[in-house]
Amino acid sequence: MDTATVRAVNALTARWAAAAVTPGKGTALSAVGVWPLLAFLAGAADGPARDELEQALGVPADDAIEHGRALLEVLGAADGIDAALGVWTKREVPLRGDWLDRLPPAVAGRLTGDDAVDRKELDAWATRNTGGLVKEMPVVLDPSTLMVLASALCVRTTWQEPFIPRTLEPRRGPWTGRKVAGLSRSGSDLNLLGVARTSAGALTVLDVRGSNGIDVRLLLGEETAGAGDVLRAGTEVLAGAYEVVRGGRLAEGLPGPGVAIQKITSFSSAPQLYTVTAAFTVTDDHDLLRHQEVFGLDTATDTSRGHFPGVSDVPLAVGGARQSITASFSAEGFVAAAVTAFAAVAGGVPQKKAKFVAVTFDRPFGFLAVHRASGVVLTAGWVTDPHDAVIDERWGGGGW
């Protein structure tokens, strides 16, 4: 995957997170599920719609389709990632062969115009391509729907070093008084932890390594930092915009959010990194047109004319764009799935002494699931409602 595409996708992640995350509400999002669809539309658009899509994409519209196809091919070939594209049209909307030939093979299907039949087909496609994690295509079907363009993404990894389930009882912050399903583990690689000084303030970054080249990066900002700011800063840290002081170089005391460092007496002089976090599952549904300027869709949604002559001779405009997503972080690993769908309607008609480092994520925090080899962000999210602890009365309900 070329660096221009990685930068462009991650920049879209940052802009979307900054615009869409609601204070106090958990969320997950996948810009890498949206970006190829925008690319396939941009390469076939004309006029102001083409210019706006090009700006949102961050790559030239002339090359966008090739970038989109290459992105899906790289993701689909990666261990732990399944990626799929589908396009369905009504019979009266013949697709241009030169556009269809530039998409991944065997992606075209037919909309019958019977909403019940079409809904069953689209939902089955979403279920099949996400391993059952997303069971419905996030699109509204009605007689005006002429085309559906969709992507599916499924990400799975198991941790190189698994966590141990425990009960977490936060003593400050919005989770105070709750018994939360916590996870903990000990290790010696202090380089997995870092603290950066960003435009959003101090940011603690912890890399949780997956066994198949997919990592999850946990992000804890200052208590006053907003969710969108933390996620944006996290993508900027990933891009190298800020210096990251790794755990081995952090001073004793409280060098970053959630981080405490001290000298302890130990049987070994090897450093220790002790991690505590909350297990979580985040699900969300996004109406992309609520932030259509982020995706370059302002003009493309104007149904007074068509905007995609490269797709079909029938004038088309974007009538809807949505994403459904779920992401789970457990003792064993991480799994996430997203289905993104654009609906097109007619355009042109109205429609010993050892260093001990402890890091604790016991208040709302962010996460980025990252393809290690390329650095592209696969999913991003904000955790506000972790799992409740399951208390086993045989052991007195205590934590670790």
C-alpha positions in Angstrom: 0.0 0.0 0.0 1.5 3.3 -1.0 2.2 6.0 1.6 0.0 8.5 -0.1 -3.0 6.3 0.4 -2.1 5.6 4.0 -1.7 9.3 4.7 -5.0 10.1 3.0 -7.0 7.4 4.8 -5.6 8.3 8.2 -6.2 12.0 7.6 -9.9 11.2 6.8 -10.0 9.2 10.1 -8.8 12.2 12.0 -11.2 14.7 10.4 -14.2 12.3 10.8 -13.4 11.6 14.4 -13.0 15.3 15.2 -16.4 16.1 13.6 -18.5 13.1 14.6 -17.6 12.0 18.1 -20.2 13.2 20.6 -19.1 14.1 24.1 -20.1 11.4 26.6 -21.0 8.9 23.8 -19.0 5.8 22.8 -18.4 5.3 19.1 -16.4 3.4 16.5 -15.8 4.4 12.9 -13.8 3.1 9.9 -12.6 5.6 7.4 -10.9 2.8 5.5 -14.4 1.5 4.8 -15.5 4.8 3.4 -12.4 5.9 1.5 -12.5 3.4 -1.4 -16.2 4.2 -2.1 -15.3 7.9 -2.3 -12.4 7.0 -4.6 -14.6 5.0 -7.0 -17.1 7.8 -7.1 -14.5 10.6 -7.5 -12.8 8.9 -10.5 -16.2 8.9 -12.2 -17.5 12.3 -11.2 -17.4 15.6 -12.9 -17.7 19.3 -12.1 -17.7 20.6 -8.5 -18.5 17.1 -7.1 -15.3 15.8 -8.5 -13.3 18.7 -7.0 -14.9 18.2 -3.5 -14.4 14.4 -3.5 -10.8 14.9 -4.6 -10.2 17.3 -1.7 -11.7 14.9 0.8 -9.8 12.0 -0.5 -6.4 13.7 -0.5 -5.3 12.1 -3.8 -6.0 13.2 -7.4 -9.4 12.2 -8.8 -7.7 11.0 -12.0 -5.9 8.3 -9.9 -8.5 7.7 -7.3 -10.1 4.5 -8.7 -6.7 2.8 -8.9 -5.9 3.9 -5.3 -9.2 2.6 -4.1 -8.8 -0.8 -5.8 -5.2 -1.2 -4.6 -6.3 -0.4 -1.0 -9.0 -3.1 -1.1 -6.6 -5.6 -2.7 -3.9 -5.0 0.0 -6.4 -5.2 2.8 -8.0 -8.3 1.4 -4.7 -10.1 1.1 -3.6 -9.2 4.7 -3.8 -11.8 7.4 -6.7 -11.1 9.8 -8.5 -8.7 7.4 -11.4 -9.5 5.0 -12.4 -6.7 2.6 -15.2 -6.8 0.0 -16.9 -4.4 -2.4 -20.3 -4.7 -4.0 -22.4 -2.7 -6.4 -26.0 -3.3 -7.2 -28.1 -1.5 -9.8 -31.6 -1.5 -11.2 -31.9 -2.8 -14.8 -32.6 0.6 -16.1 -29.1 1.8 -14.9 -26.5 0.2 -17.1 -23.0 0.7 -15.7 -20.3 1.9 -18.0 -17.9 -0.9 -18.8 -14.8 1.2 -18.4 -15.8 2.1 -14.8 -16.8 -1.5 -13.9 -13.6 -2.9 -15.3 -11.5 -0.8 -13.0 -13.2 -2.1 -9.9 -12.3 -5.4 -8.2 -13.8 -8.4 -10.2 -17.2 -10.0 -9.6 -18.7 -7.1 -7.6 -21.8 -6.3 -9.7 -25.3 -7.4 -8.7 -28.9 -6.5 -9.5 -31.6 -4.6 -7.7 -35.0 -6.0 -8.6 -37.0 -3.1 -7.3 -38.8 -5.4 -4.8 -37.6 -3.9 -1.5 -38.1 -7.1 0.4 -36.1 -9.2 -2.1 -33.4 -6.6 -2.4 -33.1 -6.2 1.4 -32.7 -9.9 1.9 -29.9 -10.0 -0.7 -28.0 -7.0 0.7 -28.3 -8.1 4.3 -27.0 -11.5 3.4 -24.0 -9.9 1.7 -23.3 -7.8 4.8 -23.6 -10.9 7.0 -21.4 -13.1 4.8 -18.6 -10.6 4.4 -18.4 -9.7 8.1 -18.7 -13.2 9.6 -22.1 -12.3 11.0 -20.9 -9.3 13.0 -22.9 -6.9 10.9 -26.2 -8.4 9.8 -27.9 -5.5 8.0 -26.8 -3.4 5.1 -26.9 0.2 6.4 -29.0 1.6 3.5 -32.6 2.7 3.1 -34.2 1.1 0.1 -37.2 2.8 -1.7 -38.4 3.2 -5.3 -35.9 6.0 -5.8 -32.9 3.9 -5.1 -31.1 3.2 -8.4 -27.7 1.9 -7.2 -26.1 0.7 -4.0 -22.3 0.8 -3.6 -21.0 -0.9 -0.5 -17.8 -2.0 1.2 -17.4 -4.6 4.0 -14.4 -4.8 6.4 -13.7 -7.4 9.0 -10.6 -7.3 11.3 -9.5 -10.0 13.7 -6.4 -10.5 15.8 -5.4 -12.4 18.9 -2.9 -10.8 21.3 0.7 -11.9 21.3 0.5 -11.7 25.1 -3.1 -12.3 26.3 -4.7 -10.4 29.3 -6.0 -11.8 32.5 -9.7 -11.0 33.3 -10.1 -9.0 36.5 -12.5 -6.6 38.2 -11.7 -3.0 37.8 -13.1 -0.5 40.3 -12.2 3.1 39.2 -11.7 5.6 42.0 -12.1 8.7 39.9 -13.8 9.8 36.7 -17.2 8.9 35.2 -16.8 5.2 36.0 -16.4 5.7 39.7 -18.6 3.4 41.7 -18.9 0.8 39.0 -17.4 -2.7 38.9 -16.0 -2.9 35.4 -14.8 -5.9 33.5 -11.1 -5.2 33.5 -8.1 -6.8 31.9 -4.5 -6.8 33.1 -1.1 -8.2 32.1 2.5 -7.8 32.9 5.5 -7.6 30.6 8.9 -6.1 30.2 8.8 -4.2 26.9 8.6 -0.6 28.0 8.7 0.6 24.4 5.1 -0.5 23.9 4.2 2.6 26.1 4.8 6.2 25.1 3.8 9.7 26.1 3.5 12.5 23.5 2.9 16.2 24.0 0.3 17.1 21.3 -2.0 19.9 20.4 -4.7 18.1 22.5 -2.3 18.0 25.5 -0.4 15.1 27.0 -1.4 11.8 25.3 -0.5 8.3 26.6 -0.2 5.7 23.9 -0.1 1.9 24.5 0.5 -0.5 21.6 -1.2 -3.9 22.1 0.4 -6.2 19.6 -1.7 -8.7 17.6 -0.3 -12.0 16.4 -1.1 -11.4 12.8 0.3 -7.9 12.1 -2.7 -6.0 13.5 -2.2 -3.9 16.5 -4.6 -1.9 18.7 -3.3 1.4 20.1 -5.0 2.6 23.2 -5.1 6.4 23.7 -5.6 8.2 27.0 -5.7 12.0 27.0 -5.9 14.5 29.8 -9.2 14.5 31.7 -10.2 17.8 30.0 -9.4 16.6 26.5 -12.3 15.9 24.1 -12.8 12.5 22.4 -12.3 13.9 18.9 -9.2 15.8 19.9 -7.7 12.6 21.4 -8.4 10.5 18.4 -7.1 13.2 16.0 -3.9 13.5 18.1 -3.6 9.7 18.1 -3.5 9.6 14.3 -1.1 12.5 14.2 1.2 10.6 16.6 1.0 7.6 14.3 2.1 9.8 11.4 5.1 11.0 13.3 3.9 14.5 13.9 5.0 14.5 17.6 7.9 13.1 19.5 6.9 10.1 21.6 8.9 9.5 24.8 8.9 5.7 25.2 8.5 4.0 28.6 12.1 3.3 29.1 12.9 7.0 29.0 10.0 8.3 31.1 10.9 9.8 34.4 9.6 8.5 37.8 6.4 10.0 39.0 3.3 10.7 36.9 4.8 11.4 33.4 1.5 11.0 31.4 -2.2 10.4 31.7 -2.8 7.1 33.5 0.9 6.4 33.9 2.7 6.0 37.3 6.4 5.1 37.5 8.4 4.1 40.6 11.3 2.0 41.8 10.3 -1.3 43.4 12.2 -4.2 45.1 12.1 -7.2 42.8 13.7 -10.6 42.2 14.8 -9.3 38.8 16.3 -6.0 37.6 14.3 -6.3 34.4 11.8 -3.4 34.0 8.1 -4.2 34.3 5.2 -2.8 32.4 1.9 -3.5 34.1 -1.2 -2.7 32.1 -4.8 -2.4 33.3 -7.6 -1.6 30.9 -11.3 -2.2 30.4 -12.9 -4.8 28.2 -15.3 -3.2 25.7 -17.7 -3.6 22.9 -18.6 -0.5 20.9 -21.3 -0.5 18.2 -22.5 2.5 16.2 -24.4 3.5 13.1 -23.3 6.6 11.2 -25.2 8.8 8.8 -22.3 10.1 6.7 -24.4 12.9 5.3 -24.6 14.5 8.7 -20.9 15.4 8.0 -21.0 15.5 4.2 -18.4 18.2 4.0 -15.9 15.8 5.6 -16.4 13.3 2.8 -16.6 15.8 0.0 -20.3 15.1 -0.6 -21.9 18.5 -0.6 -22.4 18.8 -4.3 -22.7 15.1 -4.9 -26.0 15.0 -2.9 -27.6 17.7 -5.1 -30.3 15.8 -7.0 -31.1 18.6 -9.4 -28.4 17.1 -11.7 -26.2 14.0 -12.2 -22.6 14.0 -11.0 -21.1 10.7 -12.1 -21.1 10.4 -15.8 -18.3 7.9 -15.5 -20.5 5.4 -13.7 -23.5 5.4 -16.0 -25.2 7.4 -18.7 -28.2 7.7 -16.3 -27.6 10.8 -14.2 -26.9 9.9 -10.6 -26.6 11.7 -7.3 -25.8 10.4 -3.8 -29.1 9.9 -1.9 -27.7 8.3 1.2 -24.5 7.2 2.9 -24.2 5.2 6.1 -21.9 2.9 8.1 -22.7 0.2 10.7 -19.7 -0.9 12.8 -18.9 -3.0 15.8 -15.6 -3.4 17.7 -14.7 -5.6 20.7 -11.5 -5.7 22.9 -11.2 -8.8 25.1 -8.6 -10.8 27.0 -7.8 -12.9 23.9 -7.9 -10.3 21.1 -9.7 -7.7 19.1 -12.4 -8.0 16.4 -14.2 -5.3 14.4 -16.4 -5.2 11.4 -17.9 -2.4 9.4 -20.2 -2.2 6.4 -20.5 1.1 4.5 -23.1 1.8 1.9 -23.9 4.6 -0.5 -27.3 4.8 -2.2 -27.5 6.6 -5.5 -30.7 8.2 -6.8 -31.5 9.9 -10.0 -29.9 13.2 -10.6 -31.5 15.8 -12.9 -35.0 15.2 -11.6 -36.2 16.0 -8.0 -35.3 12.9 -5.5 16.3 -5.8 42.3 15.7 -2.3 41.8 13.5 -2.4 38.8 11.7 0.2 37.0 7.9 -0.4 37.4 5.6 1.3 34.9 1.9 1.1 35.4 -0.6 2.4 32.9 -4.3 2.3 33.7 -7.2 3.0 31.3 -10.0 3.5 33.9 -11.9 6.4 32.3 -13.0 7.1 28.8 -10.3 6.4 26.2 -9.7 6.1 22.5 -8.4 3.3 20.3 -7.0 2.8 16.9 -6.7 -0.6 15.2 -3.7 -0.3 12.9 -2.3 -2.5 10.1 1.2 -2.7 11.3 3.0 -3.0 8.0 1.4 0.0 6.4 0.3 2.1 9.4 -3.2 2.5 8.0 -5.9 2.9 10.6 -8.5 0.2 10.2 -10.9 1.3 12.9 -11.0 4.1 15.5 -13.2 4.6 18.4 -13.9 6.0 21.9 -14.9 3.9 24.9 -17.4 5.4 27.4 -19.4 2.3 28.5 -17.1 -0.7 29.2 -18.4 -4.1 30.1 -19.7 -4.6 33.7 -17.7 -7.1 35.7 -19.2 -10.6 36.1 -18.8 -11.3 39.8 -18.2 -14.9 40.8 -19.6 -15.2 44.4 -17.4 -18.3 45.1 -14.4 -16.0 45.3 -16.2 -13.3 47.3 -16.6 -10.9 44.3 -13.1 -9.4 44.8 -10.8 -8.1 42.1 -7.2 -8.7 41.6 
